[in-house]
């Protein structure tokens, strides 16, 4: 959908309800699972899961930054111990395996800390053979979502649907090659930034993530 002029979602919850309308074809399907990318993607994913009557879970991703140039991703790790490497970066910079392992170990500790903080002792839902709707609060460059898609593929879902309330048009278009389906509810021009399209884009707290997960499982 293209919009001209300004358009705001009141907050992530409203954005999630709008996104759910774009995903109505997936409602009431027993094979569908909604995964939110913490933290900001979880309030959006909660509304999607509620509207579709689908289970909700998390999918955590941590970027593996090149030492000294942390903004450059040499790979990523994700929930379940999955690791994806950007072979082009690794080979181009001749990054030794020992450095990758050291960075991955540090990021794995943080990922596990967050996993415990958010999920507690609840087991992750199984995605193999499922249609997985992967939700975030927006797509700018898409780096985090791209890592999530690559890592999720290793868990053999039947289908991956990338879904966001707002995204940069070129990024949304690029994801049509990477996911089985990409749903960007709005792709405003000029894009500016994800937060620009929300009246309230305050940081989602750990407690809010935990609370939404608990409510989804009632």
ZAZA-814655 format. One record per residue (C-alpha): residue in one letter; x, y, z. Coordinates in pm, 1 decimal, always signed. Example, Ala and Ser with C-alpha at 12.3 -4.5 7.8 and 13.67 -1.06 7.14 Angstrom:
! residues 2
+------+----------+----------+----------+
| resn |        x |        y |        z |
+------+----------+----------+----------+
|    a |  +1230.0 |   -450.0 |   +780.0 |
|    s |  +1367.0 |   -106.0 |   +714.0 |
+------+----------+----------+----------+
This chain:
! residues 218
+------+----------+----------+----------+
| resn |        x |        y |        z |
+------+----------+----------+----------+
|    x |     +0.0 |     +0.0 |     +0.0 |
|    x |   +137.0 |   +342.2 |    -89.7 |
|    x |    +45.3 |   +649.7 |   +110.6 |
|    x |   +118.9 |  +1011.3 |    +34.4 |
|    x |   +164.5 |  +1264.2 |   +309.7 |
|    x |   +193.1 |  +1180.0 |   +678.5 |
|    x |    +49.3 |   +870.1 |   +835.0 |
|    x |    +93.9 |   +767.7 |  +1195.6 |
|    x |     +8.6 |   +461.8 |  +1396.8 |
|    x |    -80.4 |   +561.5 |  +1749.5 |
|    x |   +148.4 |   +291.8 |  +1891.0 |
|    x |   +271.4 |    -61.1 |  +1822.3 |
|    x |    -53.9 |   -217.3 |  +1936.4 |
|    x |   -256.8 |    -18.7 |  +1683.8 |
|    x |     +4.1 |    -98.0 |  +1419.5 |
|    x |    -34.3 |   -468.0 |  +1499.0 |
|    x |   -409.1 |   -451.9 |  +1452.8 |
|    x |   -363.9 |   -280.3 |  +1116.6 |
|    x |   -108.6 |   -542.3 |  +1012.5 |
|    x |   -340.8 |   -823.1 |  +1118.4 |
|    x |   -594.3 |   -695.9 |   +867.6 |
|    x |   -339.5 |   -754.0 |   +591.6 |
|    x |   -288.2 |  -1111.2 |   +714.1 |
|    x |   -652.6 |  -1214.1 |   +743.3 |
|    x |   -602.6 |  -1507.8 |   +505.7 |
|    x |   -396.7 |  -1678.9 |   +778.5 |
|    x |   -667.3 |  -1661.0 |  +1046.2 |
|    x |   -787.3 |  -1977.9 |  +1221.6 |
|    x |   -523.4 |  -2195.7 |  +1055.1 |
|    x |   -373.0 |  -2464.2 |  +1280.2 |
|    x |    -41.5 |  -2458.0 |  +1092.7 |
|    x |    +24.9 |  -2085.9 |  +1156.8 |
|    x |   +263.9 |  -1956.7 |  +1423.5 |
|    x |   +343.6 |  -1589.5 |  +1492.4 |
|    x |   +696.8 |  -1498.3 |  +1604.1 |
|    x |   +782.0 |  -1148.7 |  +1727.4 |
|    x |  +1133.0 |  -1002.3 |  +1718.2 |
|    x |  +1203.3 |   -859.0 |  +2066.1 |
|    x |  +1154.9 |   -615.7 |  +2186.8 |
|    x |   +960.5 |   -378.9 |  +1962.7 |
|    x |   +815.3 |   -649.5 |  +1740.3 |
|    x |   +642.1 |   -829.7 |  +2026.4 |
|    x |   +352.3 |   -584.2 |  +2089.3 |
|    x |   +287.0 |   -585.4 |  +1714.6 |
|    x |   +305.9 |   -965.5 |  +1697.3 |
|    x |    +74.2 |  -1000.3 |  +1998.0 |
|    x |   -204.4 |   -815.5 |  +1817.9 |
|    x |   -145.9 |  -1019.4 |  +1501.3 |
|    x |   -157.4 |  -1347.6 |  +1693.8 |
|    x |   -474.5 |  -1244.2 |  +1877.9 |
|    x |   -650.8 |  -1143.8 |  +1557.7 |
|    x |   -547.5 |  -1459.0 |  +1370.7 |
|    x |   -613.1 |  -1688.3 |  +1671.1 |
|    x |   -257.4 |  -1819.7 |  +1639.0 |
|    x |    +10.4 |  -1907.2 |  +1897.2 |
|    x |   +267.6 |  -1638.0 |  +1979.2 |
|    x |   +636.8 |  -1685.1 |  +2052.8 |
|    x |   +966.0 |  -1497.2 |  +2026.4 |
|    x |  +1253.7 |  -1525.9 |  +1784.5 |
|    x |  +1567.3 |  -1361.3 |  +1918.3 |
|    x |  +1848.7 |  -1253.5 |  +1688.5 |
|    x |  +2189.1 |  -1106.6 |  +1776.7 |
|    x |  +2414.0 |   -957.1 |  +1513.1 |
|    x |  +2778.2 |  -1069.3 |  +1505.2 |
|    x |  +2964.6 |   -745.2 |  +1444.9 |
|    x |  +3314.2 |   -732.1 |  +1298.9 |
|    x |  +3550.0 |   -637.0 |  +1585.9 |
|    x |  +3634.5 |   -270.0 |  +1555.4 |
|    x |  +3355.1 |   -222.3 |  +1300.4 |
|    x |  +3060.9 |   -355.9 |  +1498.9 |
|    x |  +2804.6 |   -196.7 |  +1267.8 |
|    x |  +2922.5 |   -436.6 |   +993.8 |
|    x |  +2762.5 |   -777.9 |  +1039.0 |
|    x |  +2976.7 |  -1084.1 |   +974.8 |
|    x |  +2682.8 |  -1299.9 |  +1073.3 |
|    x |  +2414.0 |  -1350.3 |  +1332.5 |
|    x |  +2298.0 |  -1596.3 |  +1594.1 |
|    x |  +1937.3 |  -1670.8 |  +1674.0 |
|    x |  +1713.4 |  -1858.5 |  +1915.4 |
|    x |  +1793.1 |  -2227.6 |  +1939.9 |
|    x |  +2169.5 |  -2191.0 |  +1894.2 |
|    x |  +2149.4 |  -2116.3 |  +1522.5 |
|    x |  +2441.2 |  -1935.5 |  +1358.5 |
|    x |  +2441.5 |  -1774.7 |  +1015.4 |
|    x |  +2757.9 |  -1627.2 |   +863.2 |
|    x |  +2791.5 |  -1361.4 |   +595.9 |
|    x |  +3048.9 |  -1552.7 |   +391.3 |
|    x |  +3119.6 |  -1251.1 |   +170.6 |
|    x |  +3225.2 |  -1041.8 |   +470.5 |
|    x |  +3410.0 |  -1326.9 |   +642.5 |
|    x |  +3611.8 |  -1415.8 |   +331.7 |
|    x |  +3659.5 |  -1058.0 |   +217.7 |
|    x |  +3808.2 |   -951.1 |   +552.0 |
|    x |  +3972.7 |  -1290.3 |   +615.1 |
|    x |  +3821.7 |  -1312.3 |   +961.8 |
|    x |  +3966.2 |  -1610.2 |  +1153.2 |
|    x |  +3729.0 |  -1871.3 |  +1291.9 |
|    x |  +3861.0 |  -1803.7 |  +1644.5 |
|    x |  +3743.4 |  -1441.4 |  +1629.5 |
|    x |  +3402.0 |  -1544.1 |  +1499.1 |
|    x |  +3374.3 |  -1797.7 |  +1781.6 |
|    x |  +3472.1 |  -1539.3 |  +2043.4 |
|    x |  +3218.4 |  -1283.3 |  +1922.3 |
|    x |  +2950.8 |  -1551.1 |  +1886.6 |
|    x |  +3012.5 |  -1677.7 |  +2241.1 |
|    x |  +2969.6 |  -1327.2 |  +2383.6 |
|    x |  +2651.6 |  -1263.4 |  +2186.9 |
|    x |  +2519.0 |  -1610.5 |  +2274.1 |
|    x |  +2544.5 |  -1523.2 |  +2643.6 |
|    x |  +2337.9 |  -1208.5 |  +2588.0 |
|    x |  +2085.8 |  -1392.4 |  +2372.3 |
|    x |  +2041.2 |  -1660.8 |  +2638.7 |
|    x |  +2007.0 |  -1395.3 |  +2909.3 |
|    x |  +1729.1 |  -1227.9 |  +2713.6 |
|    x |  +1566.2 |  -1561.1 |  +2634.6 |
|    x |  +1549.5 |  -1643.8 |  +3006.3 |
|    x |  +1429.3 |  -1294.2 |  +3093.5 |
|    x |  +1148.0 |  -1304.8 |  +2840.3 |
|    x |  +1041.0 |  -1668.1 |  +2833.0 |
|    x |  +1136.5 |  -1799.3 |  +3177.7 |
|    x |  +1104.2 |  -2177.1 |  +3182.0 |
|    x |   +860.6 |  -2195.0 |  +2889.7 |
|    x |   +988.1 |  -2398.3 |  +2597.1 |
|    x |  +1009.7 |  -2242.3 |  +2252.1 |
|    x |   +734.4 |  -2344.9 |  +2012.8 |
|    x |   +835.8 |  -2582.0 |  +1734.3 |
|    x |   +843.8 |  -2422.0 |  +1390.0 |
|    x |   +927.5 |  -2721.8 |  +1170.3 |
|    x |   +658.3 |  -2771.4 |   +908.2 |
|    x |   +470.5 |  -2458.2 |  +1020.9 |
|    x |   +376.6 |  -2141.3 |   +839.4 |
|    x |   +568.6 |  -1883.0 |  +1041.6 |
|    x |   +471.5 |  -1515.7 |  +1039.1 |
|    x |   +782.8 |  -1324.6 |  +1145.9 |
|    x |   +684.8 |   -983.3 |  +1283.4 |
|    x |   +876.0 |   -664.9 |  +1368.6 |
|    x |   +762.2 |   -305.7 |  +1419.2 |
|    x |   +913.1 |   -194.8 |  +1088.9 |
|    x |  +1174.7 |   -251.2 |   +819.2 |
|    x |  +1440.8 |     +9.0 |   +748.0 |
|    x |  +1757.9 |   -162.8 |   +623.8 |
|    x |  +1613.6 |   -502.7 |   +717.5 |
|    x |  +1942.1 |   -634.2 |   +863.3 |
|    x |  +1786.4 |   -788.5 |  +1174.1 |
|    x |  +1494.2 |   -938.4 |   +985.8 |
|    x |  +1727.2 |  -1075.6 |   +718.1 |
|    x |  +1931.1 |  -1255.1 |   +985.4 |
|    x |  +1611.3 |  -1387.9 |  +1140.1 |
|    x |  +1487.9 |  -1527.6 |   +807.9 |
|    x |  +1820.0 |  -1696.6 |   +735.0 |
|    x |  +1837.1 |  -1849.8 |  +1081.3 |
|    x |  +1473.4 |  -1955.0 |  +1079.4 |
|    x |  +1518.5 |  -2137.9 |   +748.4 |
|    x |  +1751.8 |  -2377.7 |   +928.5 |
|    x |  +1460.7 |  -2488.1 |  +1147.2 |
|    x |  +1266.7 |  -2601.3 |   +839.1 |
|    x |   +935.5 |  -2415.4 |   +855.4 |
|    x |   +700.6 |  -2486.6 |   +565.5 |
|    x |   +669.4 |  -2114.6 |   +485.4 |
|    x |   +809.8 |  -1784.5 |   +615.4 |
|    x |   +598.7 |  -1470.1 |   +597.6 |
|    x |   +778.2 |  -1145.8 |   +685.6 |
|    x |   +521.3 |   -898.2 |   +818.0 |
|    x |   +563.9 |   -538.4 |   +937.1 |
|    x |   +329.4 |   -240.8 |   +975.9 |
|    x |   +566.1 |     -3.3 |   +794.3 |
|    x |   +872.6 |    -47.5 |   +577.2 |
|    x |  +1099.4 |   +123.3 |   +329.3 |
|    x |   +970.7 |    +28.0 |    -15.5 |
|    x |  +1308.2 |    -96.5 |   -150.9 |
|    x |  +1363.3 |   -312.1 |   +159.2 |
|    x |  +1015.0 |   -461.7 |   +141.2 |
|    x |  +1069.7 |   -536.4 |   -226.0 |
|    x |  +1406.0 |   -702.1 |   -155.8 |
|    x |  +1247.5 |   -932.7 |    +99.9 |
|    x |  +1017.6 |  -1076.8 |   -164.2 |
|    x |  +1326.8 |  -1267.1 |   -280.0 |
|    x |  +1419.1 |  -1382.8 |    +71.3 |
|    x |  +1089.0 |  -1477.1 |   +234.6 |
|    x |   +803.3 |  -1680.8 |    +88.8 |
|    x |   +578.4 |  -1378.0 |   +133.9 |
|    x |   +639.5 |  -1021.5 |   +250.6 |
|    x |   +363.8 |   -801.6 |   +391.9 |
|    x |   +442.0 |   -433.5 |   +456.0 |
|    x |   +113.4 |   -266.8 |   +553.9 |
|    x |   +239.1 |    +76.1 |   +445.4 |
|    x |   +546.5 |   +180.0 |   +244.0 |
|    x |   +543.5 |   +559.6 |   +270.0 |
|    x |   +758.6 |   +784.5 |    +52.0 |
|    x |   +983.4 |   +934.9 |   +168.0 |
|    x |  +1035.3 |   +667.6 |   +431.8 |
|    x |  +1254.7 |   +866.1 |   +676.2 |
|    x |  +1258.8 |   +613.2 |   +966.2 |
|    x |  +1040.4 |   +347.2 |  +1127.2 |
|    x |   +972.4 |   +558.8 |  +1435.6 |
|    x |   +850.9 |   +853.8 |  +1227.9 |
|    x |   +529.8 |   +666.3 |  +1149.9 |
|    x |   +437.5 |   +609.3 |  +1514.3 |
|    x |   +302.7 |   +871.9 |  +1751.6 |
|    x |   +437.5 |   +664.0 |  +2041.2 |
|    x |   +758.3 |   +476.8 |  +1955.6 |
|    x |   +888.4 |   +452.3 |  +2311.2 |
|    x |  +1106.8 |   +153.8 |  +2388.5 |
|    x |   +926.8 |   -169.9 |  +2467.5 |
|    x |  +1034.8 |   -293.8 |  +2810.8 |
|    x |  +1138.4 |   -644.0 |  +2912.5 |
|    x |   +838.8 |   -655.6 |  +3145.7 |
|    x |   +600.8 |   -571.1 |  +2861.7 |
|    x |   +747.5 |   -853.7 |  +2653.5 |
|    x |   +704.2 |  -1098.8 |  +2942.6 |
|    x |   +350.6 |   -977.9 |  +3010.7 |
|    x |   +239.5 |  -1014.2 |  +2647.2 |
|    x |   +384.9 |  -1364.4 |  +2627.2 |
|    x |   +200.2 |  -1462.3 |  +2944.4 |
|    x |   -126.3 |  -1316.5 |  +2817.3 |
|    x |    -90.1 |  -1493.9 |  +2482.6 |
|    x |    -55.6 |  -1828.8 |  +2657.4 |
|    x |   -364.6 |  -1792.0 |  +2879.7 |
+------+----------+----------+----------+
